[in-house]
Amino acid sequence: MARIIEASSQLGERLSAAQKEFFATNGFLHFPGFLDRSTVDTVLKAIEQVQDQWIQEDRKVVNGTPVKYGNDVDGRRIVQRFAFANQHHGVLAELLKDPRFNALLELVGPDARLGINEKDGLVVNHYVNTDASNFTQMGWHTDSIRDVFLGKRIGPMLNVGIHLDDQLPENGGLRLIPGTHNQGLWNMVFRKRYFMDNEPDKDEVGFAIKAGDLTVHDGRLWHRVQRSRLVGDASRRRVMYIPVINGKYAPKTADSPTPFYHKFQHLVR
């Protein structure tokens, strides 16, 4: 069992000195109660509405990013990975205007922004552990490897996660290796086999998540998503991610090509 990290105080309009120090050392933070339960329910309804529309359209790609489909516990077809969900529902777009996100921008720098139209925008991951699911876990990786694949200089990046289900440690979920955001390029590329390695690491940590909690981690940090020990509806985990980035503005549109690293998506199961 991974060592469980306790949450910090709630996210306000500014980060405390202690929160900044913890992030600088470990590369992540966990904030409880970012959304209340009523807002979580509203967000889940919005996601279901986007899902129903995409299934009806049989949408394959959003701004160059493939849509990942699977099946729920009752065999019903579901979307298990959404990209740019904020562009398809007003509730999700409005959520990203919350001023508390500004507190996280300072972890990157004065020119940081939410990537609402860049990278994959607001991503929704829907994990459920069934025989028919196409999304139960995600192997070890860093988020910054995309810059290496694209021949770009690795820049500062954060991945902000908003968790929509209670997630006890036995239900799998996010695992991180603290401090690996300070590793060199060699370890970032070769420390583990990207997405192929799923085994626990002796230094990894986990979280006791409540629906509405927010986590943020440095994109250079090694992390994975552990498969739930539970099966069926009890294993359900839904998480939204939005990147914090800087540098040249690079929005994606309906004409954007599919990056070649998405060809490895079948390894994420």
N, C-alpha and C positions, 0 to 999 in steps of 0.2 A: 504494500500500500504506500503510495506517495505521501510525503510529508504535506500536511494541509496548512496552507497559509491563511491566517486570519485577515479579514477585511480591515481596511483603514477606516477613517471617518468618512462621512458622506462627501460626495463631490460638490463643492461650492463654486463660486465665481472665481476664486483663486486657489491655487494649490498651497498647502502649508510647506514650511521648510522641511519638516519631517517627511512629507510625501515626496518632495523633490529628491531628498537624499536617498530614500528607499528606492526610488525609480533609477537614479543614477547608478546605484550599486547592483540592483537586481534586474532591472529592465522591464518591470511590470508593476501594476497597481490594481487593486480590487476595491471598488466602491460599492457599498450596499445601498439598496433602495433608490437607485437613480429614477426608476419609474414606479409609480404606485400600481396596485393590482388592477384598478379600473383602467388605467392607461394601457397596461399590458394586454388586457382583454380587447381594448379598442384596436391596438396594433395587430393582434392575432386575427381579428376579423378582417382587417384591411389586407393582410397577407393572404388569407383564404380567398378574398375577392380577386386578387391578382392571380392566384393559382387557378381559380375556376376559369378566368378569362384565357389564360395561357393554354390550359388543357383544351378548352373549346376551340382555340385557334390552332392547336398543335404547334405552338411556337417552338422553334428549334434553337434560335440564336437571339441574343439581345446585345446590340452594339458590338458584335463580334465575339461575344462570350456564349458558349453553349449552355443551354438549359439542361439540368440534370433531373431526370424523372425516375421514379421508383413506385413502389406500392406500399400502402399503409397496412395496418394490422388486419383490416377487413378485406384486403385485396384491391381496394380502390386506388386508382392512379393518383399520385401526388407529385408535386414538384419538390425535389429534395435539395436543389441548389438554385436560387434565384440570383441574378445579377441586375444591378440598376433598378432594384425594386422601387426606389424613391421616385423614379421617373414615371411610375405606373399607378401611383395612388397618392392623393393629396395628404392623407394622414401621415404617410411615411415621409413625404417631402417636408411637411411641417415639423415633424419630430426633429429633423436635423437642424432646425433653426434655434434649438434650445441654447440659450446663452452660456450654459455651463460647459459646452464643448470648447468654448474659448479658453477655459482654464487649461485644457490639455494641449492647446496649440503651442504654449510656451515651452513645452518639452522638446519641440522641434526647432523653433526659432521665430523671429518676427515676421517672416514671410510665409508661415505655415497656413494651411487651409484644409478644410474637409474635402476629400476627393469625391464630391457628389456626382460629378460627370466624368471622372477619370478612373484609371485602374478598372475596377468592376463596380464602381459606385457602391450603393448600399446592397450588400450581399446578405441573403437569408439562407442559412444552413438548417436543414430539417433532418435530424438523425433519428432513426427508429430501428431497433434491433429485431428484425424478422427475417425469415428465409428469402422473402421477396424484395427486401430492401436493397437499394443500390448505394446506401450511404449509412454506414454504421460506425465508421472510424476514419481517421486520417493519419497517415504515417508521419514520421519525423520530417520536418522541413523548416526553412526560414522563409519569411515573406519577401526578403530582399533579393532572393536568388533570381527573381524575374529580371532585375536590372542586369545581372550577369548574363542571362540568356539573351537579352536584347542589346548587349554590348554597351551598356550605359555604366557610368560611374555610380557606385552604390551611394545613395543619398539617405538622409534621415527619413524615417517613415514609422508611423505608429499604426497599429490595428486596434480599433476601438470596438469591443464586443458588448452588445446589450442582450442579456440573457432573458428568455421568455418563459422558462420552465424552472421549477426547483430542481436542483441537481446535486444530490448527495454524492460523496466520493465513489460509492459502489456503483453509481449509475454512469461511470466513465466520465468523459468530458475532457476539458482542456488540461494539458500537462505541459509544464515549462521547465527549462533548465536555467536557473537564475545565473545572471552574469555573462551568459554567452553572447550578449549583444556587444561585448567588448573584445570578442575573439578576432583573430586575423582572417584574411580572405581564405587561406588554406583550410582552416577548420570550418569556415562557413560553407565551403563547397564539399569537403571530403570527410567531415567528422562522422556523418551517417549517410546511408543510401536514401536519397530523397524519396519519400512516400513508400518505399519498400520496407524500411525498418519500422516496426511497430512495438518492439519490445520495450518494457520499462527501463528507464535509466536510473542508476543508483542516486543521482543527484536531482532527479525531477521533483517538482512540487505540484500539488493540485489545490482545488478550492472547494469549499462548501457554498454552493451558489443558491440564492433565492431568486425567484422570478422578479425581474426588475433591476437586478444588480448589473453593474457595468465593470468590465475589465478593460485594461489597456496594456498592450505590450509592444516593445520595440520590434520593428520588422526584422532585425538581425538576430533575434533570439531564436534558438532552437525550441520547437514546440510540436505537439501532436495532439490528436483527439483520441482518447482511449475508448474502445468499444464497451458498451454497457454490459454488466454482468446480468442485468435484468432482460426480460424478453417481452415483446408486445408493447402495449400502451404505457406500461410503467417505465419503459426505456426511452420514451420520447424526450428529445432535447431540441429546442429551436433557439437559434442564436442569430442576431443580426450583427454584421460587421461593416464598419465604414473606415476607410483609411484617412490618416492625417499625413499630408505630404507637403513638399515645397518645390521650388524650382520652376522651370518653364511649364506653363499651363498646357496640358495635353488632353483635351476632352475626346471622348469617343462618341461616335454617331452610328446610325444604322448602316453606314457604308464602311465602318471600320473592319479590317480583316481579323480573322481569328488567330491570335498568337499561337505559335507552334507548340508551346508548352502545354496547351490544352489537349494535345494529342495523348498526353499521359493521364488524362482524367479517369480512364478506365481502371487505373491502379488505385484510385481512391474509392474503396468499397467497404 
